[in-house]
Amino acid sequence: MIKKIVVVFIVLVTIGFGIAWFLTGDATKSADAFLSSIKNGDVDKAYQSASKQFKEKTTIDQFKSFVEGSSILVRFDSVFWNSRSMNNGVTTLEGNFKTKDAEAIPIIAELIKEGGQWKILNVDIKGGIAQKKIIPSNSDLTKLVHATISSFAQAINNDDFSEFYGSISKLWQSQITAQELRDAFKSFIDKKIDITISKDATPVFNEKPAIGDDELLTLSGYYIYPDSSRLNFQLGYSYEYPDWKLSHIKVSKK
């Protein structure tokens, strides 16, 4: 009986794998076409073939600038996909990106269906391509900081860091627990320091936002409250597709 159950399980897994493989077959063609357009110098065609979400986060000028400045992309020769999977409508392809000088570089591509066609969501070649190394627009940076400070303020006011903890990067979550994060800012809770900002508040950046060698997006600046008090912040974000996630925070109110 146990052998029969095992056999049935193996058969079901095999069928499931086969169906997933069949359903994602055209995804490889779309990924190949995207990379081939770049190889042929038709960056506009590659960009237009990408998904709406990709275009929302990366402008055509940003994309062109990245492609033209990438030493890896200009050496692209071919790609071989050795695995593919599908989860929540997103197909993930993994394989090797081969250069003209025969160097093999790991590549991961994520695609989603739009209008019946698979389109690029994100491509990661040897640590990052496209969106990962592009600094968001000023309006997106403002929204990012605003969301972070608002969520952090709510955690302090409610003495509950569970929701805020759930929004931070997986990298930071692997280094700290929700309780440890709460304990790190215990003084704010004990002193009832309210850092809540209004919906229309705009941060002032002290330095130009930058992505360092550690691939963290670093933002520092301040908010001015109506009573002229000031909230200083230093924030670091790591990219976890499709968003930048908080990896460290330092704030002070004066």
C-alpha positions in Angstrom: 0.0 0.0 0.0 2.8 2.4 0.9 4.6 1.6 -2.3 1.4 2.4 -4.3 1.1 5.7 -2.5 4.7 6.5 -3.3 4.3 5.6 -6.9 1.1 7.7 -7.2 2.9 10.6 -5.6 5.8 10.4 -8.0 3.4 10.2 -10.9 1.5 13.3 -9.7 4.7 15.2 -9.2 5.9 14.3 -12.6 2.6 15.3 -14.2 2.6 18.6 -12.3 6.2 19.3 -13.4 5.3 18.5 -17.0 2.3 20.8 -17.0 4.3 23.7 -15.5 7.1 23.0 -18.0 4.5 23.1 -20.9 2.8 26.3 -19.6 6.1 28.2 -19.3 7.6 27.1 -22.6 7.0 30.4 -24.4 8.6 32.3 -21.5 12.0 31.2 -22.7 11.3 32.5 -26.2 10.3 35.9 -24.8 13.4 36.1 -22.6 15.6 35.1 -25.6 14.0 37.8 -27.7 14.5 40.4 -25.0 18.3 39.6 -24.8 18.6 39.3 -28.6 17.2 42.7 -29.1 19.8 44.1 -26.7 22.5 42.1 -28.5 21.4 43.5 -31.9 21.5 47.1 -30.6 17.7 47.5 -30.6 17.3 48.7 -27.0 14.0 50.4 -27.8 12.6 47.0 -28.9 13.8 45.3 -25.8 12.3 47.9 -23.6 8.9 47.9 -25.4 8.8 44.1 -25.0 9.1 44.3 -21.2 6.2 44.3 -18.8 4.3 47.3 -17.6 5.7 46.9 -14.1 9.2 46.9 -15.5 8.5 50.2 -17.3 6.9 51.7 -14.3 10.1 51.3 -12.3 12.5 52.0 -15.1 12.3 54.7 -17.8 13.5 54.2 -21.3 16.3 56.6 -20.7 17.4 54.8 -17.5 17.3 51.5 -19.4 19.4 52.8 -22.3 21.9 54.4 -19.9 22.3 51.1 -18.1 22.6 48.9 -21.2 25.1 51.3 -22.8 27.2 51.3 -19.6 27.1 47.6 -19.0 30.3 45.8 -19.9 28.5 42.4 -19.5 25.6 43.2 -21.9 27.8 44.4 -24.7 29.6 41.1 -24.6 26.4 39.0 -24.8 26.4 36.1 -27.2 23.8 33.5 -26.2 21.8 32.2 -23.2 20.9 28.7 -22.1 18.0 28.1 -19.7 18.4 25.0 -17.6 15.4 25.4 -15.3 12.1 27.1 -15.1 9.3 27.3 -12.5 6.1 29.2 -12.0 4.7 30.7 -8.8 1.7 33.1 -8.5 1.7 33.8 -12.2 5.4 34.6 -12.3 7.7 32.4 -14.3 11.3 32.2 -13.1 14.0 31.1 -15.6 17.5 30.2 -14.5 20.5 29.4 -16.7 23.8 30.7 -18.1 24.5 33.9 -19.9 27.3 33.3 -22.3 29.6 36.1 -23.5 31.5 36.4 -26.8 34.7 35.4 -25.0 32.9 32.2 -23.8 32.5 33.3 -20.2 29.4 31.7 -18.6 27.6 33.9 -16.1 24.5 32.8 -14.0 21.3 34.5 -15.0 17.8 34.7 -13.6 14.9 36.1 -15.5 11.3 36.7 -14.1 8.4 37.1 -16.5 4.7 37.6 -16.3 1.9 37.3 -18.8 0.3 40.4 -20.3 -2.1 40.2 -23.2 -1.4 36.5 -23.5 2.3 37.0 -23.9 5.2 36.5 -21.5 7.0 39.7 -20.7 10.1 40.6 -18.7 9.6 41.7 -15.1 13.2 41.6 -14.0 16.6 40.2 -15.1 19.5 39.4 -12.8 22.9 38.8 -14.3 25.8 38.3 -11.9 24.3 40.3 -9.1 22.1 42.6 -11.0 20.9 44.3 -14.1 18.4 46.9 -15.0 16.2 48.0 -12.1 18.5 46.8 -9.3 21.2 49.4 -9.8 18.9 52.3 -10.8 18.1 54.9 -8.2 14.3 55.5 -8.1 12.9 58.9 -9.2 12.6 61.7 -6.6 8.9 61.2 -6.3 9.4 57.5 -5.7 12.2 58.2 -3.1 9.8 60.6 -1.3 7.1 57.9 -1.2 9.6 55.3 0.0 10.9 57.5 2.9 7.4 58.6 3.7 6.1 55.0 3.9 9.1 54.0 6.1 8.8 56.8 8.6 5.0 56.5 8.8 5.2 52.7 9.5 8.0 53.2 12.0 6.0 56.0 13.8 3.0 53.7 14.0 5.1 50.9 15.5 6.4 53.2 18.2 3.0 54.7 19.0 1.3 51.3 19.2 4.3 49.6 20.9 3.9 46.9 18.3 6.7 46.3 15.7 5.2 43.2 14.1 3.8 45.0 11.0 6.9 47.2 10.6 9.1 44.1 11.0 7.2 42.4 8.2 8.0 45.2 5.9 11.8 45.3 6.3 14.2 43.4 4.1 14.8 39.6 4.4 18.4 40.4 4.9 17.7 42.4 8.0 15.1 39.9 9.2 17.8 37.3 9.2 19.9 39.4 11.5 17.3 40.6 14.0 13.9 39.5 15.5 10.9 41.7 15.9 11.4 41.9 19.7 15.1 42.9 19.3 14.0 45.6 16.8 11.5 46.9 19.3 14.1 46.8 22.1 16.5 48.9 20.0 14.0 51.7 20.0 12.6 51.2 23.5 13.6 54.7 24.5 11.2 56.2 21.9 8.4 54.1 23.3 9.2 54.8 27.0 9.5 58.6 26.3 6.4 58.5 24.0 8.3 60.3 21.3 5.8 60.9 18.4 7.5 61.1 15.0 4.3 60.9 13.0 4.5 63.0 9.8 1.5 64.4 7.9 0.4 63.0 4.5 1.7 66.0 2.6 5.1 66.2 4.4 8.1 66.3 2.1 11.6 65.0 3.2 14.7 67.1 2.5 17.7 65.1 1.5 21.0 66.1 2.9 23.0 64.2 0.3 22.3 62.9 -3.2 20.7 59.5 -2.9 23.3 56.8 -3.9 23.8 53.1 -4.3 27.0 52.0 -2.8 29.4 49.1 -3.5 27.3 47.0 -1.1 24.3 47.7 -3.4 22.4 49.4 -0.6 20.4 52.5 -1.5 21.3 55.1 1.1 19.1 58.1 2.0 19.7 60.7 4.6 17.8 63.9 5.4 15.2 65.4 7.6 11.5 66.5 8.0 10.5 69.8 9.5 7.3 69.7 11.7 4.9 72.6 12.0 6.3 73.4 15.4 9.8 73.8 13.8 11.1 70.6 15.4 13.1 68.4 13.2 13.3 64.7 12.5 16.6 63.5 11.1 16.9 60.2 9.3 19.4 57.8 7.8 17.9 55.0 5.9 19.4 52.1 3.9 17.5 49.8 1.5 18.3 46.6 -0.3 16.6 45.6 -3.5 14.3 42.6 -3.2 12.3 42.3 -6.3 10.1 44.2 -7.1 10.8 46.7 -4.3 13.5 48.4 -2.2 13.2 47.1 1.4 14.5 48.7 4.5 17.8 47.3 5.8 18.7 49.8 8.5 17.2 52.9 10.1 18.5 55.7 12.3 16.3 58.6 13.4 16.5 61.4 15.9 14.0 64.2 16.8 15.2 67.6 17.9 
